[in-house]
Each structure stands twice: as structure tokens, then as C-alpha cells.
Amino acid sequence: MKDIVEENGGDKFAKGQSRRDLRVSDTSEQLTMEVLEMEASVQDLVNQDRVNAEIEVVNAPLNYLAEATPKPVNYTYEPPAGMPRQSGKYIKQTIAIRNGREVLDELSLDINGFVLTPHETAVKDFYDPDEVRAVYYPEVERLLKRMTGAERVLIFDHIVRNKVLAERGEKGAREPAKMVHNDYTFKSAPRRVRDHLPEEADRLLSNRFAEINVWRPIRGPVESSPLALCDARSLGVEDIVPMDLVYRERVGEIYGFMHNPKHRWYYFPRMQRNEAILLKCYDSKADGRARFTAHTSFEDPNSPPNAAPRESIEVRALIFWPPIANRKWRAVV
């Protein structure tokens, strides 16, 4: 992740927004944004670009924010009369999206912000929320502990996506999200800990924690609206835009993104039901590792004309490490 650093004075964030938007309101828990520059040499980046040039690429439009101010607002429900469901202006940018399967062994949650892993499941019906909580949540908890070394995982939410069911208003399904975004910010991620674990929050927030999404197909292969993921190292502070996400009972905050030609995008074509993406949406540790990244669904130009609608589930989890995890981390390059 590039050039995301808290500095003195009147620095501006995303061409107009104040960096104060990214701070936790409780000053005792305030997270100072430290240098996140990866410890890679110029030659490493040259070598990476050479490798990327050899990877299969699709060119597809992604929806980026066109401007940062006023602060965009998205409603999760039908808003009051006269209020738009979504504010902010978006523009389509045609982006080269590389085949991440060609570089699977090089991807890391702490460097790129995402990984793909095999993952079998015993779930029969992902549209049954009771079965998902009883069967899938424990499966994902075990996966996250194994993949991250965390000592505790709290799964607090999941979403199923199916455009056909969403249009019918059935099974709580939503359509694939088609804007470049990240699910949490430096303000809203710590707030999630306080919301779900209020009595333990002070202790938990004193050690490293993260919010990680686990994304998988309900049916495979995915033929339409696959998930695109941005390499965290290619993001710059000027690209990031805090946005309000309004629920009936509260106001959350996510990040939108403005286009930057330095962004490097990947996807995993034709994902199957026994594959899962781990996507880092927040990491409290500011020591050079990826702290979050951007993602979006997109229209794959390689999709067949009769492609089946994408069906997927994403699980959201808080990840906690013991105090020893506070030690300095260094990327191996």
C-alpha cells in the first residue's frame, strides 16, 4: 500500500476530504496512520511489472468515484422522500485486470491484501441463514485461524448475492456490488469491535486485530460478474474517499476510490464452489503490511452470452491476535 501516511498540518485526503475523517472518535483508541510503504526496491517493482506483462489480462470497465467532495452517502434501504439512494458521481474506467491464478504462490494477505485458497464446505443450502450460521461459520472460523495464525475469530455477518433473487426480493439476496470500494475505514473498523464486543473492546483494541471477508461461489464456475481485487501496494492516499453508509439504526463508513493508473487489478476466472478468497478490509497494524484494499465485481468480456448469474456468499469476520503479534513485521522480498 503506497503513501498512506498521517502527517502534520492541513494535509488533504482524497482531493478535499480531511484526514480527520479517518480517525476513531475516541481519542484513547485513536489509530495514527503510519507509513505503509512496502520495503521493496525499485528493481523489485521493475521485476513485478515484467512478470505482470506475461499474465493473461482482460480489459473491463470499473466504476470509480469521480470526485471526493461532498462526502458521498449510500443508503442501504429506501431513503426518505427526496433523498437519492446513492450520492456521489461515478465514472467508468477501462482497466487491465490480470489473471491472479498465474501468480497464486506470490500472493499474500499482508502484502497484496488478498489470497485464493481451496476450501471444502459441508453446507447444502447457502440461502438458509440458519445452516450458514451453524455449519459455515465454524468452517470459516477454522479457515481463518489456519490462514492467519489468529487466536480468536468472531464472524458477525454474511451476505448472499444473486441478481435474479435480488430482483424478486427473495432469500435476502443482493445484487453484486459494482463500485470500487472497501468495506471498512480507520474509523468504522474499530467501531465494529466496540459494537460486537463492548465489554472486551478496550483490551482487544490494544492488540492487533483485523477485519477479513471470506468470499466464495455458491455455485461454480462463476461465469459472470466475477470479483476484481486491487493489489494494496498500488493504492495511494490521494485515491481513497471515506463514504457514509446509512442503515436504519446507524451510520457506518466505507472507502470509495478514485481512479489512479497505478492501480494493479487481479481476478480469479471461473471460480468453483470449493474455492474461497480471503480479502483484508482492515488491519490495525501499521508497520508496512497491507491494511486494506479495494474490490468490486465487474462485467467480464469473456463471459459467454448465456452466462449464469453469479451466486456468491461473503462472510465478514473480526480477527484477533495475541500480544506477541504486536512485534514488528517485515515483508520478505
CORURVEN-V758305 format. One record per residue. N is the residue number from 1. RES is the residue in one small letter. PHI is phi in whole degrees, -180 to 180 (NA if undefined). Layout:
# CORURVEN-V758305
((N | RES | PHI) (N | RES | PHI))
This chain:
# CORURVEN-V758305
((1 | m | NA) (2 | k | -114) (3 | d | 60) (4 | i | -98) (5 | v | -145) (6 | e | -87) (7 | e | -124) (8 | n | -84) (9 | g | 75) (10 | g | -96) (11 | d | -57) (12 | k | -109) (13 | f | -120) (14 | a | 54) (15 | k | 55) (16 | g | 141) (17 | q | -84) (18 | s | -74) (19 | r | -64) (20 | r | -60) (21 | d | -61) (22 | l | -96) (23 | r | -101) (24 | v | -66) (25 | s | -64) (26 | d | -78) (27 | t | -62) (28 | s | -66) (29 | e | -113) (30 | q | -64) (31 | l | -101) (32 | t | -77) (33 | m | -78) (34 | e | -100) (35 | v | -64) (36 | l | -115) (37 | e | -65) (38 | m | -67) (39 | e | -87) (40 | a | -113) (41 | s | -81) (42 | v | -59) (43 | q | -66) (44 | d | -61) (45 | l | -67) (46 | v | -62) (47 | n | -63) (48 | q | -64) (49 | d | -62) (50 | r | -65) (51 | v | -63) (52 | n | -59) (53 | a | -63) (54 | e | -94) (55 | i | -88) (56 | e | -57) (57 | v | -130) (58 | v | -114) (59 | n | -109) (60 | a | -146) (61 | p | -77) (62 | l | -117) (63 | n | -93) (64 | y | -106) (65 | l | -67) (66 | a | -91) (67 | e | -154) (68 | a | -100) (69 | t | -126) (70 | p | -66) (71 | k | -57) (72 | p | -64) (73 | v | -132) (74 | n | -120) (75 | y | -96) (76 | t | -89) (77 | y | -143) (78 | e | -66) (79 | p | -75) (80 | p | -57) (81 | a | -54) (82 | g | 90) (83 | m | -100) (84 | p | -72) (85 | r | -64) (86 | q | -146) (87 | s | -102) (88 | g | 97) (89 | k | -102) (90 | y | -117) (91 | i | -131) (92 | k | -91) (93 | q | -122) (94 | t | -77) (95 | i | -123) (96 | a | -80) (97 | i | -114) (98 | r | -88) (99 | n | -77) (100 | g | -68) (101 | r | -65) (102 | e | -75) (103 | v | -131) (104 | l | -54) (105 | d | -71) (106 | e | -97) (107 | l | -86) (108 | s | -149) (109 | l | -59) (110 | d | -84) (111 | i | -109) (112 | n | -94) (113 | g | 97) (114 | f | -159) (115 | v | -147) (116 | l | -112) (117 | t | -143) (118 | p | -66) (119 | h | -160) (120 | e | -79) (121 | t | -140) (122 | a | -96) (123 | v | -68) (124 | k | -92) (125 | d | -135) (126 | f | -71) (127 | y | -88) (128 | d | -97) (129 | p | -61) (130 | d | -68) (131 | e | -67) (132 | v | -60) (133 | r | -69) (134 | a | -78) (135 | v | -108) (136 | y | -77) (137 | y | -56) (138 | p | -63) (139 | e | -62) (140 | v | -69) (141 | e | -59) (142 | r | -64) (143 | l | -61) (144 | l | -67) (145 | k | -63) (146 | r | -67) (147 | m | -81) (148 | t | -115) (149 | g | 77) (150 | a | -69) (151 | e | -93) (152 | r | -148) (153 | v | -133) (154 | l | -120) (155 | i | -88) (156 | f | -121) (157 | d | -167) (158 | h | -152) (159 | i | -135) (160 | v | -105) (161 | r | -124) (162 | n | -162) (163 | k | -60) (164 | v | -65) (165 | l | -66) (166 | a | -63) (167 | e | -66) (168 | r | -87) (169 | g | 71) (170 | e | -111) (171 | k | 57) (172 | g | 66) (173 | a | -77) (174 | r | -119) (175 | e | -77) (176 | p | -57) (177 | a | -80) (178 | k | -118) (179 | m | -138) (180 | v | -71) (181 | h | -158) (182 | n | -136) (183 | d | -74) (184 | y | -139) (185 | t | -127) (186 | f | -67) (187 | k | -95) (188 | s | -80) (189 | a | -67) (190 | p | -60) (191 | r | -63) (192 | r | -61) (193 | v | -62) (194 | r | -66) (195 | d | -67) (196 | h | -94) (197 | l | -135) (198 | p | -60) (199 | e | -75) (200 | e | -106) (201 | a | -58) (202 | d | -58) (203 | r | -67) (204 | l | -66) (205 | l | -74) (206 | s | -81) (207 | n | -116) (208 | r | -67) (209 | f | -145) (210 | a | -148) (211 | e | -118) (212 | i | -126) (213 | n | -97) (214 | v | -115) (215 | w | -117) (216 | r | -150) (217 | p | -71) (218 | i | -79) (219 | r | -134) (220 | g | -130) (221 | p | -79) (222 | v | -71) (223 | e | -107) (224 | s | -141) (225 | s | 50) (226 | p | -68) (227 | l | -93) (228 | a | -103) (229 | l | -131) (230 | c | -96) (231 | d | -62) (232 | a | -58) (233 | r | -67) (234 | s | -93) (235 | l | -86) (236 | g | -121) (237 | v | -58) (238 | e | -72) (239 | d | -89) (240 | i | -99) (241 | v | -129) (242 | p | -62) (243 | m | -134) (244 | d | -79) (245 | l | -118) (246 | v | -97) (247 | y | -101) (248 | r | -64) (249 | e | -106) (250 | r | -163) (251 | v | -120) (252 | g | -98) (253 | e | -144) (254 | i | -128) (255 | y | -106) (256 | g | -100) (257 | f | -140) (258 | m | -96) (259 | h | -68) (260 | n | -140) (261 | p | -62) (262 | k | -78) (263 | h | -61) (264 | r | -115) (265 | w | -111) (266 | y | -136) (267 | y | -150) (268 | f | -119) (269 | p | -64) (270 | r | 53) (271 | m | -62) (272 | q | -105) (273 | r | -65) (274 | n | -97) (275 | e | -123) (276 | a | -139) (277 | i | -101) (278 | l | -99) (279 | l | -124) (280 | k | -81) (281 | c | -105) (282 | y | -169) (283 | d | -141) (284 | s | -76) (285 | k | -84) (286 | a | -106) (287 | d | -134) (288 | g | 111) (289 | r | -78) (290 | a | -64) (291 | r | -104) (292 | f | -170) (293 | t | -151) (294 | a | -109) (295 | h | -153) (296 | t | -170) (297 | s | -82) (298 | f | -150) (299 | e | -87) (300 | d | -78) (301 | p | -65) (302 | n | -89) (303 | s | -64) (304 | p | -67) (305 | p | -58) (306 | n | -103) (307 | a | -59) (308 | a | -71) (309 | p | -60) (310 | r | -67) (311 | e | -120) (312 | s | -149) (313 | i | -134) (314 | e | -125) (315 | v | -109) (316 | r | -110) (317 | a | -141) (318 | l | -93) (319 | i | -119) (320 | f | -125) (321 | w | -111) (322 | p | -72) (323 | p | -55) (324 | i | -60) (325 | a | -72) (326 | n | -77) (327 | r | -63) (328 | k | -59) (329 | w | -107) (330 | r | -136) (331 | a | -68) (332 | v | -93) (333 | v | -120))
